[in-house]
Amino acid sequence: MNQGSADVLEQFLGLSVWEVENEAASARGAVGLARTWYSLANLMRRKDYWLVRELGVPAATSWAVHLGVIGSQAKQPVSGSL
């Protein structure tokens, strides 16, 4: 994972459930993408998670790839550095 992807992933990991819901609302034009953001927010609320990071780095990285936040080539085993 290059430094740019690592920085973007770190920002994504720090998103609150409120920020995830705002991303969903701003993606209204892309219905599928908005639904995916809302699904992440719903999961976070069900599990009582405040930050994306609480999902665990591997799961959060998968969400980041699925949402197009980072490219799929960036999804490699993540060391404990994050």
C-alpha positions as CSV (number, residue, x, y, z in Angstrom):
1,M,0.0,0.0,0.0
2,N,1.5,3.3,-1.0
3,Q,1.6,6.3,1.4
4,G,-1.3,8.0,-0.4
5,S,-3.6,5.0,0.0
6,A,-2.4,4.6,3.6
7,D,-3.4,8.3,4.4
8,V,-6.8,7.9,2.7
9,L,-7.4,4.6,4.6
10,E,-6.4,6.3,7.9
11,Q,-8.9,9.1,7.2
12,F,-11.6,6.5,6.4
13,L,-10.9,4.6,9.6
14,G,-11.4,7.8,11.6
15,L,-14.9,8.5,10.2
16,S,-17.7,8.6,12.7
17,V,-21.1,7.0,12.0
18,W,-22.5,10.5,11.5
19,E,-19.8,11.2,8.9
20,V,-20.6,7.9,7.2
21,E,-24.3,8.9,7.0
22,N,-23.3,12.3,5.6
23,E,-21.3,10.5,2.8
24,A,-24.4,8.4,2.1
25,A,-26.6,11.5,1.8
26,S,-24.1,13.2,-0.5
27,A,-24.0,10.2,-2.8
28,R,-27.8,10.4,-3.5
29,G,-27.2,10.6,-7.2
30,A,-25.4,7.2,-7.2
31,V,-28.2,5.2,-5.5
32,G,-26.1,2.0,-5.2
33,L,-23.2,3.9,-3.7
34,A,-25.5,5.7,-1.2
35,R,-27.1,2.4,-0.2
36,T,-23.6,1.0,0.5
37,W,-22.7,3.9,2.7
38,Y,-26.0,3.6,4.5
39,S,-25.4,-0.1,5.0
40,L,-22.1,0.7,6.6
41,A,-23.7,3.3,8.9
42,N,-26.5,0.8,9.8
43,L,-23.9,-1.9,10.7
44,M,-22.0,0.6,12.8
45,R,-25.2,1.6,14.7
46,R,-26.3,-2.1,15.2
47,K,-22.8,-2.9,16.7
48,D,-22.8,0.3,18.6
49,Y,-19.5,1.5,16.9
50,W,-18.7,5.1,16.9
51,L,-15.7,5.0,14.4
52,V,-15.2,2.9,11.3
53,R,-11.9,1.7,12.9
54,E,-14.0,-0.2,15.5
55,L,-14.9,-2.7,12.7
56,G,-11.3,-3.9,12.7
57,V,-8.8,-2.9,10.1
58,P,-9.3,-5.9,7.8
59,A,-13.1,-5.4,7.7
60,A,-12.8,-1.6,7.4
61,T,-10.3,-2.0,4.5
62,S,-12.8,-4.2,2.7
63,W,-15.5,-1.6,3.1
64,A,-13.1,1.1,1.8
65,V,-12.4,-1.0,-1.3
66,H,-16.1,-1.7,-1.8
67,L,-17.0,2.0,-1.5
68,G,-14.2,3.0,-3.9
69,V,-12.4,4.9,-1.2
70,I,-9.2,3.0,-2.0
71,G,-8.3,0.8,-4.9
72,S,-8.5,-2.9,-4.7
73,Q,-4.7,-3.2,-5.2
74,A,-4.3,-1.4,-1.8
75,K,-6.1,-4.3,-0.1
76,Q,-3.3,-6.3,1.2
77,P,-2.6,-7.9,4.6
78,V,-2.3,-4.9,6.9
79,S,0.3,-4.8,9.5
80,G,-0.3,-3.5,13.0
81,S,1.0,-0.1,12.0
82,L,-2.5,1.4,11.5
